[in-house]
Structure formats: structure tokens, C-alpha cells
């Protein structure tokens, strides 16, 4: 080959590369995000039209809201929620540019078939109506329908949506057939809605004439966020669930903690950029689960992997658990076993690189379950927590909320009236005494 022929061949090759590159660029530029590539069940690649599923920008996936499945909704054993659109109202902790949801059929006896699902920003407070232009139809593996096996869960594809912080989202599912018992979170302290027929894509809210006080099927909403780099998981019982907080007001202590982190960041303070999700279940214990298969109100030990370790980019868990092991035990609880259970949770968290902040157990003098012996067990557990034998860091809820004149009881101005659960002011105090700096940093190598 002559030198001149060699130059000509190189020029032709360069021209071919330029043409191919232009075609590839044009193809990418033409994809405006209204369609997305996805893995099909067979492992190939398909294309779903106009589901806005492609993430709009880079960022970190974090939890903006969560609620642990707590049991099977009474009265749904036969028909479930067949033929009903379930519109859950949930409150975000941080903003994001894309969203995905987790649906659970943990307590269903049959597969749960969802044929229509959507997510939208609520038009305002206390409404089933969606803000204009925000409703997105959800897909699952590229399909608008999904079947969740009994005892299982599923995560939707990511959908483009500008999710504001500190606002309500509407997550709607429709199932035409019964899966048996509806998996729910009982004490939502939030009004959600239901409508007969498939109204998953309704924006007006008009069909949603039924109001419910719990969350059905939905257990998490994650967002692709540019303002949060990790997730704080609040793990506990009714004191974390916020069962005596004002309904529809987001006054649980994890809500107040979210506000503190947000306000501190806005003020330029050097605080962790984290979202907060609430994984409290009323009546939850460290050691014992409820009845049934699967068990209602699974113990902290049984549900920790699902509700904490699998949360996206979880960095820290705040554990406030153990008072029900004392108060609901027919016999006197063994403080060594409760502490051992808590330490097991800490070990599991450390194995995944999570830091653990643990709370002392608050007083419940005056409550029907209180006895001097039980209070003695509580004090033994608290002594070991304060001594640093259990957690990486400690928040002393007991000291902050007890009556200084009678430490066996809650302060009257923090007491909801049942002498066990705080009121809104008490929940705010719980969040206020958490040292935000303890939420930063990795797990200890060994306690």
C-alpha cells in the first residue's frame, strides 16, 4: 500500500466514525425522558412510552418517607381492597428530582395484582387532589401492572417528578382482585383516601369520598436528591410512631428532627445533610413478635434488616425501643435479654456501616402497666445505656422528659394524658435534645 492510499483510508475511517458519532448523539438528544429503557422479565431491553421514568439528574437515592408494615387490616381477609383505588397521603422530609415507591403484600394470602398506580404532589393540605401537572403513572419493570407475591414486596421504576421537601405526596394503587388481607400501617396519624373503581390517574380528588386513618400497601417513598447524602432511620415503638401526636400535623419526633436538620442547614450550620424516615410501630418490642404467620407487629430483631438496613443510603439509626418489653411482659422482663437484643441490633447495623444512636427509656409512672419492679428494670437498662455499653451515642429522652420532682413520671406539660406517650410538645422536646453532631460519622468498630 502506498503512503497516499494509506492517508486516504485513514481519512475515510475518520469520516465513518464522525457519522456514527453524530447518529448516536442525535439518538441520545432525541430522548427527552418521556420514554425509558428498562430490563424486561426475560432480561432483554424494552421501551415504555411516556412514563417519565428516567431520572432527571444525578443525585443520591435517599428515603423521603417510610412506614413499616405493622399487620393485616381487620375486615379485609376475604375481599382485600379489590376494586378500590387506595390513595395514601405521605409527607416528605427532603426534596428530589425523581421518585420511586415500595409496595408490600407481607400480610396478603394471595398475590396482589396492581394494574394502575400513580404518584403526585398534593394540591395542598388535607386533600386528595393532585397539583396540576404533577401526576405520574408508575411502572414496575417497564410495565404498568405488577403482581406482588404473598409475603413479598416490590419497588417501582424511578419516575421523573420534582418532589418538594416538607410537602404531601399522593401515592395511589388500584387492584381489581383480592389478595386477601391488606398489608397496612395502623397508626398513621394521617388522613388518606379511597375511591370505588380505578381512579389512580384522577387529579381532582372528587372520587375519593372515603377517608381512612392508616396507610395501605405503601411502605416507602425514595427520591433522587441533591440536598441529602444519606438517610436517618428512626426505629422504635409507639413513641416513635407518634400515636398521640396531632393527626395530619406531622408532629412526631422524627418530623421535628427533620425540621431541625432542615433549619440548621438553611442557617449554614455544619450538620449532616440527611433525610429522616420513621420506622416506628406501635406496641413494638425488641424481643417478641405478635401472633400469626407472618407475625403481626414483628419484633425489632425480626424486622431490623427490612426496615433499617435496606433503606437507601442509610447512615444512622436512632433506636428508641424496649419499653414494651417491660410493660407488656406478664412476668418481669430480664434486663440482660433486652440489652442483649439491643446489642444484636447494633452489631447488625455496624456490619452494614451504620452508626447507632440509642435512647434511654422514658418513665411511665401512672400508666396502668407501671409497677415499681418494672420501673426497676427500666432503670437497669438505662444505666447500661448511659454507661456506653449498648450504643455508639446516647440521647437521654428519660432525663429530658421526666418530672424532676417525680422521676418515675413524665412531666405534666409533656404528657399526652396516658402517662406513657408524650404530647406534641413532648415529641418536640425529644427531637430537640438530639445532638445533631451525633448523627454524623460512621459506625464504631466495636463497643
C-alpha atoms as one frame of an Amber mdcrd trajectory, in Angstrom:
protein
   0.000   0.000   0.000   1.357   3.442  -0.935   1.567   6.240   1.570  -1.091
   8.206  -0.333  -3.503   5.234  -0.254  -2.885   4.847   3.479  -3.799   8.506
   4.161  -6.981   8.087   2.097  -8.013   5.020   4.063  -7.452   6.796   7.395
  -9.494   9.780   6.207 -12.374   7.538   5.179 -12.263   5.724   8.527 -12.335
   9.038  10.429 -15.318  10.181   8.377 -17.202   6.967   9.203 -16.555   7.466
  12.930 -17.850  11.036  12.692 -21.084   9.896  11.013 -21.681   7.152  13.579
 -20.960   9.526  16.475 -23.391  12.087  15.102 -26.080   9.433  14.830 -25.523
   8.262  18.397 -25.582  11.846  19.702 -28.773  12.589  17.796 -30.411   9.481
  19.227 -29.485  10.466  22.791 -30.560  14.064  22.287 -33.912  12.956  20.917
 -34.685  11.011  24.117 -36.350  13.741  26.174 -37.100  11.489  29.097 -40.670
  10.670  28.099 -39.582   7.104  27.486 -37.102   4.940  29.294 -35.136   1.781
  28.747 -35.759  -0.969  31.222 -34.893  -4.570  31.879 -37.680  -6.911  30.830
 -38.515 -10.038  32.839 -36.687 -12.026  30.169 -33.569  -9.936  30.666 -33.817
  -8.068  27.360 -34.366  -4.369  26.828 -37.752  -2.835  26.122 -39.137   0.671
  25.857 -42.114   2.032  27.738 -43.714   5.154  26.262 -44.232   8.334  28.237
 -43.849   7.134  31.808 -41.333   9.850  32.721 -39.257   7.189  34.398 -35.704
   8.269  33.565 -34.064  10.131  36.472 -33.889  13.825  35.616 -30.471  14.461
  37.154 -27.702  12.998  39.224 -28.011  12.815  42.968 -28.269  10.354  45.836
 -31.147   7.990  46.447 -32.490   8.524  49.967 -35.709   7.809  51.792 -38.030
  10.796  51.986 -40.796   8.832  53.763 -41.331   5.334  55.123 -43.658   3.344
  57.354 -43.167  -0.235  58.478 -45.909  -2.767  57.666 -47.497  -3.489  61.025
 -50.135  -6.113  60.310 -53.191  -7.230  58.372 -56.048  -4.745  58.151 -59.056
  -6.160  60.033 -62.082  -6.970  57.889 -60.142  -7.382  54.649 -59.490 -11.109
  54.900 -61.984 -12.011  52.155 -62.169  -9.124  49.698 -58.994  -7.201  50.472
 -59.211  -3.854  48.679 -60.431  -5.329  45.384 -61.962  -2.767  43.042 -60.810
   0.135  45.224 -58.324   2.911  44.498 -56.183   3.443  47.580 -54.723   6.973
  47.761 -52.122   7.221  50.517 -51.087  10.670  51.720 -47.471  10.840  52.932
 -45.219  13.731  53.964 -41.748  14.241  52.504 -38.649  15.017  54.519 -36.375
  16.084  51.636 -36.763  17.150  48.023 -35.829  15.173  44.941 -35.954  15.159
  41.162 -37.188  11.574  40.769 -39.181   9.195  42.938 -39.876   5.506  43.392
 -42.192   3.664  45.783 -42.210   0.351  47.646 -45.412  -1.684  47.904 -45.808
  -4.562  50.363 -48.033  -7.628  50.335 -46.471  -9.002  53.506 -49.810  -9.990
  55.059 -51.687 -10.984  51.907 -52.801 -14.597  51.492 -52.759 -14.369  47.699
 -50.691 -12.468  45.133 -51.512  -8.756  44.950 -52.118  -7.580  41.386 -51.836
  -3.823  40.891 -52.976  -2.725  37.442 -52.725   1.031  37.907 -50.540   3.120
  40.191 -49.515   6.764  40.346 -47.632   9.341  42.367 -48.363  13.066  42.526
 -47.703  16.131  44.617 -50.798  17.013  46.643 -52.562  20.237  45.689 -52.500
  21.315  49.340 -53.080  20.110  52.868 -55.955  17.753  53.697 -56.881  16.966
  50.114 -56.942  14.024  47.704 -56.422  16.381  44.745 -53.119  16.482  42.859
 -51.241  19.642  41.967 -51.527  20.484  38.283 -49.020  18.723  36.069 -47.529
  16.509  38.786 -49.340  13.192  38.422 -47.102  10.420  37.086 -48.170   6.889
  36.266 -45.893   4.335  37.908 -44.344   1.353  36.184 -42.737  -1.799  37.516
 -40.034  -3.341  35.365 -41.401  -1.271  32.498 -44.989  -2.492  32.909 -47.957
  -0.521  34.235 -49.102  -3.581  36.178 -47.329  -5.750  38.706 -48.078  -8.855
  40.758 -46.627  -8.913  44.266 -46.446 -12.423  45.734 -47.981 -13.141  49.117
 -45.431 -12.159  51.727 -43.406 -10.120  49.232 -42.812  -6.537  48.187 -41.917
  -4.650  45.019 -40.190  -1.385  44.124 -41.430   0.748  41.238 -39.293   2.144
  38.470 -37.955   5.637  39.045 -40.210   8.367  37.680 -39.272  11.955  36.934
 -41.004  14.253  39.384 -39.908  17.380  41.198 -40.695  16.356  44.758 -40.679
  19.323  47.159 -39.429  18.959  50.722 -41.912  19.252  53.602 -44.972  18.570
  51.475 -47.610  15.899  50.929 -47.429  13.298  48.181 -50.311  11.179  46.904
 -49.434   7.561  46.097 -52.330   5.637  44.583 -52.765   1.958  43.767 -55.646
   0.086  42.164 -56.136  -3.668  42.314 -59.088  -5.303  40.539 -58.827  -8.544
  42.527 -58.439  -9.539  46.146 -55.147 -10.597  47.667 -56.762 -11.354  50.979
 -55.754  -9.274  53.986 -54.460  -5.802  53.180 -50.973  -5.051  54.494 -51.214
  -1.782  56.418 -49.629   0.560  58.934 -52.266   1.100  61.562 -51.389   4.315
  63.392 -50.637   6.685  60.543 -51.824   9.877  62.259 -52.544  10.974  58.698
 -55.774  11.011  56.709 -55.633   9.070  53.452 -58.373   8.298  50.941 -60.108
   5.583  48.925 -62.445   5.522  45.920 -64.530   2.853  44.220 -63.165   1.823
  40.838 -59.943   2.751  39.086 -59.225   6.408  39.869 -55.454   6.105  40.153
 -54.961   8.774  37.490 -57.647  11.142  38.765 -56.242  14.576  39.666 -59.366
  16.216  41.051 -59.763  14.076  44.152 -63.525  14.095  43.636 -63.987  10.290
  43.585 -62.122   9.916  46.884 -65.073  10.118  49.240 -63.740   7.585  51.761
 -61.262   8.661  54.428 -59.002   6.258  56.322 -56.561   6.783  59.188 -53.885
   4.309  58.094 -51.560   3.572  55.176 -52.262   0.576  52.909 -49.658  -1.355
  50.885 -47.240   1.596  50.675 -44.143   1.279  52.871 -41.582   3.683  51.370
 -41.011   6.599  49.016 -37.437   7.255  47.907 -36.195  10.285  45.989 -33.123
  11.116  43.942 -31.929  14.067  45.979 -29.298  16.755  45.591 -29.807  18.061
  49.131 -29.404  14.853  51.150 -26.488  12.432  51.127 -27.945   9.795  53.396
 -30.897   8.642  55.459 -31.507   8.652  59.216 -33.837   5.842  60.258 -35.920
   6.338  63.408 -36.588   2.836  64.745 -38.931   2.274  67.632 -42.419   1.699
  69.001 -45.454   3.947  69.507 -43.228   6.676  70.952 -41.584   6.907  67.526
 -44.793   6.147  65.631 -46.253   9.220  67.343 -49.626   7.705  68.220 -50.693
  10.596  70.460 -49.428  13.396  68.218 -51.909  15.669  66.476 -53.325  13.970
  63.390 -52.467  15.478  59.975 -49.909  17.800  61.584 -46.632  15.811  61.298
 -45.738  16.306  64.954 -43.985  13.009  65.660 -40.426  13.368  66.990 -38.864
  12.229  63.661 -40.850  15.030  61.958 -39.417  17.579  64.386 -35.938  16.141
  63.830 -36.395  16.607  60.082 -37.308  20.252  60.660 -34.256  20.776  62.881
 -31.889  19.371  60.267 -33.515  21.454  57.544 -33.386  24.687  59.549 -29.800
  24.116  60.660 -28.688  23.504  57.073 -30.517  26.638  55.888 -28.702  28.628
  58.569 -25.363  27.408  57.251 -24.587  25.178  60.209 -22.282  22.212  59.720
 -24.829  19.431  60.142 -25.281  16.143  58.259 -27.330  16.501  55.058 -29.687
  13.635  55.797 -33.305  12.753  55.251 -35.300  11.168  58.089 -37.726   8.252
  57.825 -39.966   6.864  60.562 -39.942   3.105  61.121 -41.855   3.067  64.399
 -44.613   0.528  65.081 -46.993   0.944  67.996 -46.554  -1.848  70.534 -43.247
  -2.985  69.052 -40.793  -4.938  71.203 -37.130  -5.749  70.858 -37.549  -9.476
  71.504 -41.109 -10.670  70.853 -43.371 -10.592  67.802 -47.149 -10.765  67.748
 -49.298 -13.680  66.620 -49.868 -15.062  63.138 -47.766 -16.107  60.157 -46.206
 -13.805  59.259 -46.409 -12.317  62.720 -48.256  -9.104  63.296 -46.003  -6.413
  64.753 -42.751  -8.223  64.062 -40.117  -7.781  66.751 -37.294  -5.317  66.344
 -34.900  -8.221  65.855 -37.044  -9.724  63.082 -37.719  -6.542  61.126 -34.460
  -4.627  61.511 -32.991  -5.856  58.234 -36.053  -4.885  56.227 -36.932  -1.606
  57.921 -33.436  -0.227  58.574 -30.637  -1.970  56.710 -32.450  -1.927  53.364
 -33.310   1.744  53.429 -31.389   3.547  50.660 -28.119   5.089  51.809 -28.990
   4.610  55.467 -26.191   6.190  57.519 -27.561   6.372  61.057 -30.289   4.621
  63.016 -31.815   6.145  66.155 -33.238   3.345  68.302 -35.900   4.013  70.933
 -37.142   0.550  71.773 -37.603  -1.590  74.873 -40.397  -0.051  76.947 -42.950
  -2.590  75.638 -40.621  -5.468  76.518 -41.002  -4.193  80.081 -44.622  -3.053
  80.178 -46.224  -5.878  78.166 -44.354  -8.774  79.712 -46.618 -10.795  82.003
 -43.561 -11.699  84.019 -40.767  -9.370  84.981 -38.631  -8.661  81.919 -34.989
  -9.689  82.027 -32.881  -6.542  81.508 -29.935  -8.635  80.327 -32.020 -10.121
  77.495 -33.371  -6.729  76.425 -29.863  -5.229  76.393 -28.553  -8.261  74.514
 -31.288  -7.767  71.920 -30.383  -4.106  71.507 -26.725  -5.006  71.157 -27.637
  -7.507  68.437 -29.307  -4.684  66.501 -26.188  -2.560  66.954 -23.985  -5.373
  65.663 -26.157  -5.767  62.552 -26.030  -2.019  61.938 -22.246  -1.936  62.334
 -21.863  -4.794  59.869 -23.505  -2.529  57.289 -21.542   0.570  58.291 -24.370
   2.353  60.141 -23.895   4.419  63.254 -26.339   3.753  66.100 -27.714   6.421
  68.412 -29.729   4.896  71.248 -32.320   6.441  73.517 -32.896   5.898  77.203
 -36.346   4.575  78.092 -38.745   7.228  79.341 -40.764   6.888  82.573 -44.351
   5.647  82.592 -45.416   6.082  86.208 -49.195   6.411  86.446 -49.782   4.217
  83.404 -51.819   1.059  84.015 -48.814  -1.123  83.171 -46.481   0.516  85.670
 -45.133  -1.264  88.737 -42.152  -0.454  90.898 -40.482  -3.691  89.792 -40.942
  -2.870  86.118 -39.593   0.603  86.696 -36.558  -1.002  88.293 -35.930  -2.975
  85.091 -36.199   0.238  83.088 -33.636   1.906  85.337 -31.235  -1.038  84.958
 -31.447  -0.836  81.160 -30.992   2.938  81.210 -27.923   2.648  83.434 -26.249
   0.381  80.916 -27.223   2.633  78.027 -25.803   5.702  79.781 -22.631   3.803
  80.622 -21.969   3.350  76.903 -22.403  -0.419  76.944 -25.000  -0.536  74.156
 -24.910   2.259  71.554 -22.370   4.445  69.744 -24.014   7.588  71.131 -26.843
   8.257  73.557 -29.815  10.617  73.570 -31.290  10.839  77.054 -35.047  11.014
  76.436 -35.653   9.913  80.032 -33.773  12.854  81.526 -35.318  15.344  79.106
 -38.970  14.390  79.661 -39.197  13.084  83.242 -40.751  15.050  86.051 -37.854
  16.469  88.095 -39.960  16.132  91.259 -41.058  12.547  90.493 -38.644  10.885
  88.032 -40.928   7.877  87.712 -43.354  10.008  85.675 -43.395  12.221  82.587
 -43.503  15.951  83.141 -47.134  17.025  83.129 -46.626  19.516  80.306 -45.106
  16.765  78.133 -47.697  14.083  78.988 -50.471  13.278  76.490 -52.589  12.191
  79.447 -51.985   8.446  79.383 -48.696   8.800  81.325 -46.769   6.857  78.681
 -46.893   8.838  75.435 -45.836  12.469  75.047 -47.999  15.196  73.570 -46.818
  17.360  70.669 -44.685  19.473  72.992 -43.065  16.343  74.391 -42.322  14.982
  70.935 -40.698  18.283  70.013 -38.531  18.091  73.123 -37.412  14.583  72.154
 -36.167  15.903  68.814 -34.625  18.983  70.392 -32.376  17.032  72.773 -30.778
  15.011  69.984 -27.276  16.353  69.396 -27.200  16.733  65.614 -23.458  16.165
  65.570 -24.002  12.593  66.819 -25.771  11.826  63.533 -22.527  12.300  61.627
 -19.703   9.817  61.262 -19.509   6.071  60.725 -20.108   3.131  62.994 -17.799
   2.235  65.831 -15.576  -0.755  65.158 -16.557  -2.373  68.443 -18.358  -1.336
  71.603
